[in-house]
């Protein structure tokens, strides 16, 4: 059996589900795009090639292997995009929560069923379908659970709104001993520079007390102010709108002092090294064209 444990974003990683890009399917049509950045690249003819994405994921896996992490992969389903495992589920403490994801992506759950079968049934949580939530919106930081949401009246019409207030309340009910704080995020179906697809697209803790953040990702300035006061302004790396678009906050921690980052994130990577982090730089730009990056393509199972 898998004995799950995840309490924050940076404890030493022991087991993770890493997405795959093999048999990823044809380039989607504009009508099939789930997010504005994918749409942008579909229309421009620059949507990523499968071979490039496979190479980038293999580069990520090589780093994880080097640190002794047990890496699980989804079963291959021909013609299906299976890169972003963070969307389909997440672990809080020793519980695995099944996400209520977009209906078109339901098959992705089937691909990790062999892993789910290794988890004790009483450690699996499935919410009723009206409770929307995806793992990219759920960030753990010790006693806190931070959750990205969207409260606009047009929630039902926006594909990039993935976690609703009902989902936030569901997590509160299941983890009453945690401090659950929600953040209202900017959303757009057409402008990738004005869309925080998930909370980890504009905020993520690293190490014991640092965080990467894009102030403009929050609809309510008070939400940003809360995080600034909680972490301390001196511990925040503020990114620009262009850096948010490139997914600077979507790095991935292997340990409190080890961060995997995209090799082109020069300003961020230099800052991380100045804070005494080991930065493992890998190519991940092509995967980033689908508005997801390193954290999006991982589902941590055990951090201790």
Buried (B, 14 or more C-beta within 10 A) or exposed (E): EBBBBBBBBBBBBBBBBBBBBBBBBEBBEEEEBBBBBBBBBBEEEEBBEBEBBBBBBEBBBEBBEEBEBEBBBBEEBEEBBBBBBBBBBBBBBBBBBBBBBBEEBEEBBBBBEEBBEEBEEEBBBEBEEEBBBBBBBBBBBEEBBBBBBBBBEEBEEBBBBBBBBBBBBBBBEBBEEBEBBBBBBBBBBEBBBBBBBBBBBBBBBBBEBBBBBBBBBBBEEEBBEBBBEBBEEEBBBBBEEEBBBBBBBBBBBBBBBBBBBBBBBEEBBEBBEEBEBEBBBBBBBBBBBBBBBBBBBBBBBBBE
